[in-house]
Amino acid sequence: MFPDFTKYIPMLQSGLDDMKNCLAHLYAEAKATREATQAQQRALAFEFGVMDVQDTSRVAPRRLTQLPVIVEAETADRKEIDVEGLNQGRAVSRGFYANLGDGPFKVTLMGLGGQASTSHTVPPGTTISLTCLISKVIIDVVDGEPAKYQLYMQ
């Protein structure tokens, strides 16, 4: 009256074994992918740093549609450039500053919390990359020679 299911039991058992092997393989692939992703995350955090700033309006991702801010000027005395204000209220996180003149000048970078970098001399014809979040750049003349500079910021 009822069909004989005993002939299907070995097929079900082999199917379950195949499925168990397949799931073990999928688990190993998912684990390897997760470990690779964590390694990439550690490498990127090491290279580019980890954002620990709470003020997200000042620290926003770059938009490719937003043109860079370029400041090119000459000054005969100390000049404080509010790059955050020039960049629509957002801190600058990428770019460079360059000495376009014939004499050296000194540069001090100001971070988001108001901390200042060490003042350093930029020789003529030198370009230095910006690799951190800054809010101001301070240009100081050296030996009374005017400082001709260029800032390129994103």
VORO-695962 format. One record per residue: residue number from 1; z, x, y of N, C-alpha, C in turn. Coordinates in steps of 0.2 Angstrom, whole numbers. Each point is the difference from the previous one (the first is absolute). Example, Ala and Ser with C-alpha at 12.3 -4.5 7.8 and 13.67 -1.06 7.14 Angstrom:
<site num="1" n_Z="39" n_X="66" n_Y="-28" ca_Z="0" ca_X="-4" ca_Y="6" c_Z="0" c_X="4" c_Y="6"/>
<site num="2" n_Z="-4" n_X="-2" n_Y="5" ca_Z="1" ca_X="4" ca_Y="6" c_Z="3" c_X="-4" c_Y="5"/>
This chain:
<site num="1" n_Z="0" n_X="4" n_Y="-6" ca_Z="0" ca_X="-4" ca_Y="6" c_Z="0" c_X="4" c_Y="6"/>
<site num="2" n_Z="4" n_X="5" n_Y="1" ca_Z="0" ca_X="5" ca_Y="5" c_Z="-4" c_X="6" c_Y="-2"/>
<site num="3" n_Z="-3" n_X="3" n_Y="5" ca_Z="-4" ca_X="6" ca_Y="-1" c_Z="5" c_X="6" c_Y="-2"/>
<site num="4" n_Z="-3" n_X="5" n_Y="-3" ca_Z="4" ca_X="5" ca_Y="-2" c_Z="0" c_X="6" c_Y="6"/>
<site num="5" n_Z="5" n_X="0" n_Y="3" ca_Z="1" ca_X="5" ca_Y="6" c_Z="1" c_X="7" c_Y="-3"/>
<site num="6" n_Z="2" n_X="1" n_Y="-6" ca_Z="2" ca_X="7" ca_Y="-2" c_Z="-5" c_X="5" c_Y="1"/>
<site num="7" n_Z="-7" n_X="-2" n_Y="-1" ca_Z="-5" ca_X="4" ca_Y="1" c_Z="-1" c_X="3" c_Y="7"/>
<site num="8" n_Z="3" n_X="-4" n_Y="5" ca_Z="0" ca_X="2" ca_Y="7" c_Z="5" c_X="5" c_Y="2"/>
<site num="9" n_Z="6" n_X="0" n_Y="-3" ca_Z="6" ca_X="4" ca_Y="1" c_Z="-2" c_X="7" c_Y="1"/>
<site num="10" n_Z="-4" n_X="4" n_Y="-5" ca_Z="-2" ca_X="7" ca_Y="1" c_Z="-4" c_X="1" c_Y="7"/>
<site num="11" n_Z="-4" n_X="-5" n_Y="1" ca_Z="-5" ca_X="1" ca_Y="6" c_Z="5" c_X="-1" c_Y="6"/>
<site num="12" n_Z="5" n_X="-4" n_Y="0" ca_Z="4" ca_X="-1" ca_Y="6" c_Z="4" c_X="6" c_Y="1"/>
<site num="13" n_Z="3" n_X="3" n_Y="-6" ca_Z="4" ca_X="6" ca_Y="1" c_Z="-4" c_X="6" c_Y="3"/>
<site num="14" n_Z="-6" n_X="1" n_Y="-3" ca_Z="-4" ca_X="6" ca_Y="3" c_Z="-2" c_X="-2" c_Y="7"/>
<site num="15" n_Z="-1" n_X="-6" n_Y="2" ca_Z="-2" ca_X="-2" ca_Y="7" c_Z="6" c_X="2" c_Y="5"/>
<site num="16" n_Z="6" n_X="-2" n_Y="-3" ca_Z="6" ca_X="2" ca_Y="4" c_Z="1" c_X="7" c_Y="1"/>
<site num="17" n_Z="-1" n_X="4" n_Y="-6" ca_Z="0" ca_X="8" ca_Y="1" c_Z="-5" c_X="2" c_Y="5"/>
<site num="18" n_Z="-6" n_X="-2" n_Y="0" ca_Z="-5" ca_X="2" ca_Y="4" c_Z="2" c_X="-2" c_Y="8"/>
<site num="19" n_Z="3" n_X="-6" n_Y="0" ca_Z="2" ca_X="-2" ca_Y="7" c_Z="6" c_X="5" c_Y="2"/>
<site num="20" n_Z="5" n_X="2" n_Y="-4" ca_Z="5" ca_X="4" ca_Y="2" c_Z="-2" c_X="7" c_Y="2"/>
<site num="21" n_Z="-5" n_X="2" n_Y="-4" ca_Z="-3" ca_X="7" ca_Y="2" c_Z="-4" c_X="0" c_Y="7"/>
<site num="22" n_Z="-3" n_X="-6" n_Y="1" ca_Z="-4" ca_X="-1" ca_Y="6" c_Z="5" c_X="0" c_Y="6"/>
<site num="23" n_Z="6" n_X="-4" n_Y="-1" ca_Z="5" ca_X="-1" ca_Y="5" c_Z="3" c_X="7" c_Y="2"/>
<site num="24" n_Z="2" n_X="4" n_Y="-6" ca_Z="3" ca_X="7" ca_Y="1" c_Z="-5" c_X="4" c_Y="5"/>
<site num="25" n_Z="-7" n_X="-1" n_Y="-2" ca_Z="-4" ca_X="4" ca_Y="4" c_Z="0" c_X="-2" c_Y="7"/>
<site num="26" n_Z="0" n_X="-7" n_Y="2" ca_Z="0" ca_X="-2" ca_Y="6" c_Z="6" c_X="2" c_Y="4"/>
<site num="27" n_Z="6" n_X="0" n_Y="-3" ca_Z="6" ca_X="2" ca_Y="3" c_Z="0" c_X="7" c_Y="2"/>
<site num="28" n_Z="-3" n_X="5" n_Y="-5" ca_Z="-1" ca_X="7" ca_Y="2" c_Z="-4" c_X="1" c_Y="6"/>
<site num="29" n_Z="-6" n_X="-4" n_Y="0" ca_Z="-4" ca_X="1" ca_Y="6" c_Z="3" c_X="-3" c_Y="6"/>
<site num="30" n_Z="4" n_X="-5" n_Y="0" ca_Z="4" ca_X="-2" ca_Y="6" c_Z="5" c_X="5" c_Y="2"/>
<site num="31" n_Z="3" n_X="3" n_Y="-4" ca_Z="5" ca_X="5" ca_Y="1" c_Z="-3" c_X="6" c_Y="3"/>
<site num="32" n_Z="-5" n_X="2" n_Y="-2" ca_Z="-4" ca_X="6" ca_Y="2" c_Z="-2" c_X="-2" c_Y="7"/>
<site num="33" n_Z="-3" n_X="-6" n_Y="2" ca_Z="-2" ca_X="-2" ca_Y="6" c_Z="5" c_X="0" c_Y="5"/>
<site num="34" n_Z="6" n_X="-2" n_Y="-2" ca_Z="6" ca_X="-1" ca_Y="4" c_Z="2" c_X="7" c_Y="2"/>
<site num="35" n_Z="1" n_X="5" n_Y="-5" ca_Z="2" ca_X="7" ca_Y="2" c_Z="-5" c_X="3" c_Y="4"/>
<site num="36" n_Z="-7" n_X="-1" n_Y="-1" ca_Z="-5" ca_X="3" ca_Y="5" c_Z="1" c_X="-2" c_Y="7"/>
<site num="37" n_Z="1" n_X="-7" n_Y="1" ca_Z="1" ca_X="-3" ca_Y="6" c_Z="7" c_X="3" c_Y="4"/>
<site num="38" n_Z="5" n_X="1" n_Y="-4" ca_Z="6" ca_X="3" ca_Y="3" c_Z="-1" c_X="7" c_Y="2"/>
<site num="39" n_Z="-4" n_X="4" n_Y="-4" ca_Z="-2" ca_X="7" ca_Y="2" c_Z="-4" c_X="0" c_Y="6"/>
<site num="40" n_Z="-5" n_X="-5" n_Y="1" ca_Z="-3" ca_X="0" ca_Y="6" c_Z="4" c_X="-2" c_Y="6"/>
<site num="41" n_Z="4" n_X="-5" n_Y="-1" ca_Z="5" ca_X="-2" ca_Y="5" c_Z="4" c_X="6" c_Y="3"/>
<site num="42" n_Z="3" n_X="4" n_Y="-5" ca_Z="4" ca_X="6" ca_Y="2" c_Z="-4" c_X="5" c_Y="4"/>
<site num="43" n_Z="-6" n_X="1" n_Y="-3" ca_Z="-5" ca_X="5" ca_Y="4" c_Z="-1" c_X="-2" c_Y="7"/>
<site num="44" n_Z="-2" n_X="-7" n_Y="1" ca_Z="-2" ca_X="-2" ca_Y="6" c_Z="6" c_X="0" c_Y="5"/>
<site num="45" n_Z="6" n_X="-2" n_Y="-3" ca_Z="6" ca_X="1" ca_Y="4" c_Z="2" c_X="7" c_Y="2"/>
<site num="46" n_Z="-1" n_X="5" n_Y="-4" ca_Z="1" ca_X="7" ca_Y="1" c_Z="-5" c_X="2" c_Y="6"/>
<site num="47" n_Z="-6" n_X="-2" n_Y="-1" ca_Z="-5" ca_X="2" ca_Y="5" c_Z="0" c_X="-3" c_Y="7"/>
<site num="48" n_Z="1" n_X="-7" n_Y="0" ca_Z="0" ca_X="-4" ca_Y="6" c_Z="7" c_X="-2" c_Y="2"/>
<site num="49" n_Z="5" n_X="1" n_Y="-3" ca_Z="6" ca_X="-2" ca_Y="2" c_Z="2" c_X="-8" c_Y="-2"/>
<site num="50" n_Z="6" n_X="-2" n_Y="1" ca_Z="2" ca_X="-6" ca_Y="-2" c_Z="2" c_X="-4" c_Y="7"/>
<site num="51" n_Z="-2" n_X="-6" n_Y="1" ca_Z="1" ca_X="-3" ca_Y="6" c_Z="7" c_X="-3" c_Y="-1"/>
<site num="52" n_Z="5" n_X="2" n_Y="5" ca_Z="7" ca_X="-3" ca_Y="0" c_Z="1" c_X="-3" c_Y="7"/>
<site num="53" n_Z="-5" n_X="-2" n_Y="4" ca_Z="1" ca_X="-3" ca_Y="6" c_Z="0" c_X="-7" c_Y="0"/>
<site num="54" n_Z="5" n_X="-3" n_Y="3" ca_Z="1" ca_X="-8" ca_Y="-1" c_Z="-5" c_X="-3" c_Y="6"/>
<site num="55" n_Z="-2" n_X="3" n_Y="5" ca_Z="-4" ca_X="-3" ca_Y="5" c_Z="-7" c_X="0" c_Y="-2"/>
<site num="56" n_Z="-2" n_X="-5" n_Y="-3" ca_Z="-7" ca_X="0" ca_Y="-3" c_Z="-5" c_X="-2" c_Y="6"/>
<site num="57" n_Z="2" n_X="-2" n_Y="5" ca_Z="-5" ca_X="-1" ca_Y="6" c_Z="-3" c_X="6" c_Y="2"/>
<site num="58" n_Z="5" n_X="5" n_Y="0" ca_Z="-2" ca_X="7" ca_Y="3" c_Z="-3" c_X="4" c_Y="-5"/>
<site num="59" n_Z="1" n_X="-1" n_Y="-7" ca_Z="-3" ca_X="3" ca_Y="-5" c_Z="-4" c_X="-4" c_Y="-4"/>
<site num="60" n_Z="-6" n_X="-1" n_Y="1" ca_Z="-5" ca_X="-4" ca_Y="-3" c_Z="-6" c_X="4" c_Y="-3"/>
<site num="61" n_Z="-3" n_X="-3" n_Y="-5" ca_Z="-5" ca_X="4" ca_Y="-3" c_Z="-6" c_X="0" c_Y="5"/>
<site num="62" n_Z="-4" n_X="6" n_Y="-1" ca_Z="-6" ca_X="1" ca_Y="4" c_Z="-5" c_X="-6" c_Y="-1"/>
<site num="63" n_Z="-4" n_X="-2" n_Y="5" ca_Z="-5" ca_X="-5" ca_Y="-1" c_Z="-7" c_X="4" c_Y="1"/>
<site num="64" n_Z="-4" n_X="0" n_Y="-4" ca_Z="-7" ca_X="3" ca_Y="1" c_Z="-4" c_X="-2" c_Y="5"/>
<site num="65" n_Z="2" n_X="-7" n_Y="2" ca_Z="-4" ca_X="-3" ca_Y="6" c_Z="3" c_X="3" c_Y="7"/>
<site num="66" n_Z="6" n_X="3" n_Y="0" ca_Z="3" ca_X="2" ca_Y="6" c_Z="-2" c_X="7" c_Y="1"/>
<site num="67" n_Z="-3" n_X="1" n_Y="6" ca_Z="-3" ca_X="6" ca_Y="2" c_Z="6" c_X="5" c_Y="1"/>
<site num="68" n_Z="-1" n_X="7" n_Y="0" ca_Z="6" ca_X="4" ca_Y="1" c_Z="1" c_X="1" c_Y="8"/>
<site num="69" n_Z="6" n_X="2" n_Y="1" ca_Z="1" ca_X="1" ca_Y="7" c_Z="-1" c_X="8" c_Y="2"/>
<site num="70" n_Z="-4" n_X="1" n_Y="5" ca_Z="-2" ca_X="7" ca_Y="1" c_Z="3" c_X="1" c_Y="8"/>
<site num="71" n_Z="4" n_X="5" n_Y="0" ca_Z="2" ca_X="2" ca_Y="7" c_Z="-2" c_X="7" c_Y="1"/>
<site num="72" n_Z="-4" n_X="1" n_Y="6" ca_Z="-2" ca_X="7" ca_Y="1" c_Z="1" c_X="1" c_Y="8"/>
<site num="73" n_Z="4" n_X="5" n_Y="1" ca_Z="3" ca_X="1" ca_Y="7" c_Z="2" c_X="7" c_Y="1"/>
<site num="74" n_Z="1" n_X="2" n_Y="7" ca_Z="2" ca_X="6" ca_Y="2" c_Z="7" c_X="-1" c_Y="4"/>
<site num="75" n_Z="5" n_X="4" n_Y="-1" ca_Z="6" ca_X="-1" ca_Y="4" c_Z="2" c_X="7" c_Y="2"/>
<site num="76" n_Z="3" n_X="1" n_Y="6" ca_Z="3" ca_X="6" ca_Y="3" c_Z="8" c_X="0" c_Y="-1"/>
<site num="77" n_Z="3" n_X="-5" n_Y="-2" ca_Z="7" ca_X="-1" ca_Y="-2" c_Z="1" c_X="-3" c_Y="-6"/>
<site num="78" n_Z="7" n_X="-1" n_Y="-1" ca_Z="2" ca_X="-4" ca_Y="-6" c_Z="-3" c_X="-7" c_Y="-1"/>
<site num="79" n_Z="-3" n_X="-2" n_Y="-5" ca_Z="-3" ca_X="-7" ca_Y="-1" c_Z="3" c_X="-3" c_Y="-6"/>
<site num="80" n_Z="3" n_X="-6" n_Y="0" ca_Z="2" ca_X="-4" ca_Y="-5" c_Z="-5" c_X="-5" c_Y="-2"/>
<site num="81" n_Z="-3" n_X="0" n_Y="-6" ca_Z="-5" ca_X="-5" ca_Y="-1" c_Z="3" c_X="-5" c_Y="-5"/>
<site num="82" n_Z="0" n_X="-6" n_Y="2" ca_Z="3" ca_X="-6" ca_Y="-5" c_Z="-5" c_X="-2" c_Y="-4"/>
<site num="83" n_Z="-1" n_X="3" n_Y="-6" ca_Z="-6" ca_X="-1" ca_Y="-4" c_Z="1" c_X="-7" c_Y="-4"/>
<site num="84" n_Z="7" n_X="-2" n_Y="-1" ca_Z="1" ca_X="-7" ca_Y="-3" c_Z="-2" c_X="-5" c_Y="5"/>
<site num="85" n_Z="1" n_X="1" n_Y="7" ca_Z="-3" ca_X="-5" ca_Y="4" c_Z="-7" c_X="-1" c_Y="1"/>
<site num="86" n_Z="-3" n_X="6" n_Y="-1" ca_Z="-8" ca_X="0" ca_Y="1" c_Z="-3" c_X="-3" c_Y="-7"/>
<site num="87" n_Z="4" n_X="0" n_Y="-5" ca_Z="-2" ca_X="-2" ca_Y="-7" c_Z="2" c_X="-7" c_Y="-1"/>
<site num="88" n_Z="0" n_X="-4" n_Y="5" ca_Z="2" ca_X="-7" ca_Y="0" c_Z="7" c_X="-2" c_Y="-3"/>
<site num="89" n_Z="5" n_X="5" n_Y="2" ca_Z="7" ca_X="-1" ca_Y="-2" c_Z="1" c_X="2" c_Y="-7"/>
<site num="90" n_Z="-5" n_X="3" n_Y="-4" ca_Z="1" ca_X="2" ca_Y="-6" c_Z="1" c_X="8" c_Y="0"/>
<site num="91" n_Z="4" n_X="3" n_Y="-5" ca_Z="1" ca_X="7" ca_Y="0" c_Z="-6" c_X="3" c_Y="-3"/>
<site num="92" n_Z="-2" n_X="6" n_Y="2" ca_Z="-6" ca_X="4" ca_Y="-2" c_Z="2" c_X="3" c_Y="-7"/>
<site num="93" n_Z="-4" n_X="0" n_Y="-5" ca_Z="1" ca_X="3" ca_Y="-6" c_Z="-5" c_X="5" c_Y="-2"/>
<site num="94" n_Z="-5" n_X="0" n_Y="3" ca_Z="-6" ca_X="5" ca_Y="-2" c_Z="-4" c_X="2" c_Y="7"/>
<site num="95" n_Z="-2" n_X="6" n_Y="-1" ca_Z="-5" ca_X="2" ca_Y="6" c_Z="1" c_X="8" c_Y="1"/>
<site num="96" n_Z="-1" n_X="2" n_Y="6" ca_Z="1" ca_X="7" ca_Y="1" c_Z="1" c_X="1" c_Y="8"/>
<site num="97" n_Z="2" n_X="6" n_Y="2" ca_Z="0" ca_X="2" ca_Y="7" c_Z="-3" c_X="7" c_Y="0"/>
<site num="98" n_Z="-4" n_X="1" n_Y="6" ca_Z="-3" ca_X="6" ca_Y="0" c_Z="0" c_X="3" c_Y="7"/>
<site num="99" n_Z="0" n_X="7" n_Y="1" ca_Z="0" ca_X="3" ca_Y="6" c_Z="-8" c_X="2" c_Y="2"/>
<site num="100" n_Z="-2" n_X="-4" n_Y="5" ca_Z="-7" ca_X="1" ca_Y="2" c_Z="-1" c_X="5" c_Y="6"/>
<site num="101" n_Z="6" n_X="3" n_Y="2" ca_Z="0" ca_X="4" ca_Y="6" c_Z="0" c_X="8" c_Y="-2"/>
<site num="102" n_Z="1" n_X="4" n_Y="5" ca_Z="-1" ca_X="7" ca_Y="-1" c_Z="7" c_X="3" c_Y="-1"/>
<site num="103" n_Z="5" n_X="-3" n_Y="1" ca_Z="7" ca_X="2" ca_Y="0" c_Z="4" c_X="-4" c_Y="-5"/>
<site num="104" n_Z="6" n_X="3" n_Y="-3" ca_Z="4" ca_X="-4" ca_Y="-4" c_Z="4" c_X="-5" c_Y="3"/>
<site num="105" n_Z="3" n_X="-5" n_Y="-3" ca_Z="5" ca_X="-4" ca_Y="2" c_Z="5" c_X="-2" c_Y="-6"/>
<site num="106" n_Z="5" n_X="-3" n_Y="2" ca_Z="5" ca_X="-2" ca_Y="-5" c_Z="0" c_X="-7" c_Y="-1"/>
<site num="107" n_Z="1" n_X="-2" n_Y="-7" ca_Z="0" ca_X="-7" ca_Y="-2" c_Z="7" c_X="-1" c_Y="-3"/>
<site num="108" n_Z="3" n_X="-6" n_Y="2" ca_Z="6" ca_X="-3" ca_Y="-4" c_Z="-2" c_X="-7" c_Y="-2"/>
<site num="109" n_Z="1" n_X="-1" n_Y="-6" ca_Z="-1" ca_X="-7" ca_Y="-3" c_Z="6" c_X="-4" c_Y="0"/>
<site num="110" n_Z="0" n_X="-6" n_Y="2" ca_Z="6" ca_X="-5" ca_Y="-1" c_Z="-1" c_X="-5" c_Y="-5"/>
<site num="111" n_Z="5" n_X="0" n_Y="-5" ca_Z="-1" ca_X="-5" ca_Y="-5" c_Z="3" c_X="-7" c_Y="2"/>
<site num="112" n_Z="0" n_X="-5" n_Y="-5" ca_Z="1" ca_X="-7" ca_Y="2" c_Z="8" c_X="-1" c_Y="2"/>
<site num="113" n_Z="4" n_X="4" n_Y="-3" ca_Z="7" ca_X="0" ca_Y="2" c_Z="2" c_X="4" c_Y="6"/>
<site num="114" n_Z="-5" n_X="3" n_Y="3" ca_Z="1" ca_X="4" ca_Y="6" c_Z="2" c_X="7" c_Y="-1"/>
<site num="115" n_Z="0" n_X="2" n_Y="-7" ca_Z="1" ca_X="7" ca_Y="-2" c_Z="-7" c_X="4" c_Y="2"/>
<site num="116" n_Z="2" n_X="6" n_Y="3" ca_Z="-6" ca_X="4" ca_Y="2" c_Z="-1" c_X="6" c_Y="-5"/>
<site num="117" n_Z="-7" n_X="2" n_Y="-1" ca_Z="-1" ca_X="6" ca_Y="-4" c_Z="1" c_X="6" c_Y="4"/>
<site num="118" n_Z="0" n_X="6" n_Y="-3" ca_Z="0" ca_X="6" ca_Y="4" c_Z="-6" c_X="1" c_Y="4"/>
<site num="119" n_Z="1" n_X="2" n_Y="6" ca_Z="-5" ca_X="1" ca_Y="5" c_Z="-4" c_X="6" c_Y="-3"/>
<site num="120" n_Z="-7" n_X="-1" n_Y="0" ca_Z="-4" ca_X="6" ca_Y="-3" c_Z="-6" c_X="1" c_Y="5"/>
<site num="121" n_Z="-2" n_X="6" n_Y="0" ca_Z="-6" ca_X="2" ca_Y="4" c_Z="-6" c_X="-1" c_Y="-4"/>
<site num="122" n_Z="-5" n_X="-3" n_Y="4" ca_Z="-7" ca_X="-2" ca_Y="-2" c_Z="-5" c_X="5" c_Y="3"/>
<site num="123" n_Z="-2" n_X="5" n_Y="-3" ca_Z="-5" ca_X="5" ca_Y="3" c_Z="-7" c_X="-4" c_Y="1"/>
<site num="124" n_Z="-4" n_X="3" n_Y="5" ca_Z="-6" ca_X="-3" ca_Y="2" c_Z="-4" c_X="0" c_Y="-7"/>
<site num="125" n_Z="-4" n_X="-6" n_Y="0" ca_Z="-5" ca_X="-1" ca_Y="-5" c_Z="3" c_X="-2" c_Y="-7"/>
<site num="126" n_Z="7" n_X="-2" n_Y="1" ca_Z="3" ca_X="-2" ca_Y="-6" c_Z="1" c_X="-8" c_Y="-1"/>
<site num="127" n_Z="-1" n_X="-2" n_Y="-6" ca_Z="1" ca_X="-7" ca_Y="-2" c_Z="6" c_X="-1" c_Y="-5"/>
<site num="128" n_Z="4" n_X="-4" n_Y="1" ca_Z="6" ca_X="-1" ca_Y="-5" c_Z="0" c_X="-8" c_Y="-2"/>
<site num="129" n_Z="0" n_X="-1" n_Y="-6" ca_Z="0" ca_X="-7" ca_Y="-3" c_Z="7" c_X="-3" c_Y="1"/>
<site num="130" n_Z="0" n_X="-7" n_Y="1" ca_Z="6" ca_X="-4" ca_Y="0" c_Z="1" c_X="-3" c_Y="-7"/>
<site num="131" n_Z="6" n_X="1" n_Y="-3" ca_Z="0" ca_X="-2" ca_Y="-7" c_Z="7" c_X="-4" c_Y="0"/>
<site num="132" n_Z="3" n_X="-2" n_Y="5" ca_Z="6" ca_X="-4" ca_Y="0" c_Z="0" c_X="-6" c_Y="5"/>
<site num="133" n_Z="4" n_X="-4" n_Y="0" ca_Z="1" ca_X="-5" ca_Y="5" c_Z="3" c_X="3" c_Y="7"/>
<site num="134" n_Z="-4" n_X="-1" n_Y="5" ca_Z="3" ca_X="2" ca_Y="7" c_Z="-1" c_X="-5" c_Y="5"/>
<site num="135" n_Z="4" n_X="0" n_Y="5" ca_Z="0" ca_X="-4" ca_Y="5" c_Z="-2" c_X="3" c_Y="7"/>
<site num="136" n_Z="1" n_X="6" n_Y="1" ca_Z="-1" ca_X="4" ca_Y="6" c_Z="-3" c_X="7" c_Y="-1"/>
<site num="137" n_Z="-4" n_X="3" n_Y="4" ca_Z="-2" ca_X="7" ca_Y="0" c_Z="2" c_X="2" c_Y="7"/>
<site num="138" n_Z="4" n_X="6" n_Y="0" ca_Z="1" ca_X="3" ca_Y="6" c_Z="-4" c_X="7" c_Y="1"/>
<site num="139" n_Z="-3" n_X="0" n_Y="5" ca_Z="-4" ca_X="7" ca_Y="1" c_Z="3" c_X="3" c_Y="6"/>
<site num="140" n_Z="2" n_X="7" n_Y="-1" ca_Z="3" ca_X="4" ca_Y="5" c_Z="-5" c_X="6" c_Y="1"/>
<site num="141" n_Z="-1" n_X="2" n_Y="6" ca_Z="-5" ca_X="5" ca_Y="2" c_Z="4" c_X="7" c_Y="-1"/>
<site num="142" n_Z="-4" n_X="5" n_Y="-1" ca_Z="3" ca_X="7" ca_Y="-1" c_Z="-3" c_X="4" c_Y="5"/>
<site num="143" n_Z="4" n_X="4" n_Y="3" ca_Z="-2" ca_X="5" ca_Y="5" c_Z="-4" c_X="-3" c_Y="6"/>
<site num="144" n_Z="2" n_X="-6" n_Y="2" ca_Z="-3" ca_X="-4" ca_Y="5" c_Z="-8" c_X="-1" c_Y="-1"/>
<site num="145" n_Z="-3" n_X="1" n_Y="-5" ca_Z="-7" ca_X="-2" ca_Y="-2" c_Z="0" c_X="-7" c_Y="-1"/>
<site num="146" n_Z="-5" n_X="-4" n_Y="2" ca_Z="-1" ca_X="-7" ca_Y="-2" c_Z="-1" c_X="0" c_Y="-7"/>
<site num="147" n_Z="2" n_X="-6" n_Y="-3" ca_Z="-1" ca_X="-1" ca_Y="-7" c_Z="-5" c_X="-6" c_Y="-1"/>
<site num="148" n_Z="-6" n_X="2" n_Y="-3" ca_Z="-5" ca_X="-5" ca_Y="-1" c_Z="0" c_X="-2" c_Y="-7"/>
<site num="149" n_Z="2" n_X="-6" n_Y="-2" ca_Z="1" ca_X="-2" ca_Y="-6" c_Z="-4" c_X="-6" c_Y="-2"/>
<site num="150" n_Z="0" n_X="-1" n_Y="-7" ca_Z="-3" ca_X="-7" ca_Y="-3" c_Z="4" c_X="-2" c_Y="-5"/>
<site num="151" n_Z="2" n_X="-7" n_Y="0" ca_Z="3" ca_X="-3" ca_Y="-5" c_Z="-4" c_X="-5" c_Y="-4"/>
<site num="152" n_Z="-1" n_X="0" n_Y="-6" ca_Z="-3" ca_X="-5" ca_Y="-4" c_Z="4" c_X="-4" c_Y="-5"/>
<site num="153" n_Z="2" n_X="-6" n_Y="1" ca_Z="5" ca_X="-3" ca_Y="-4" c_Z="-2" c_X="-7" c_Y="-3"/>
<site num="154" n_Z="3" n_X="-1" n_Y="-6" ca_Z="-1" ca_X="-7" ca_Y="-3" c_Z="7" c_X="-2" c_Y="-2"/>
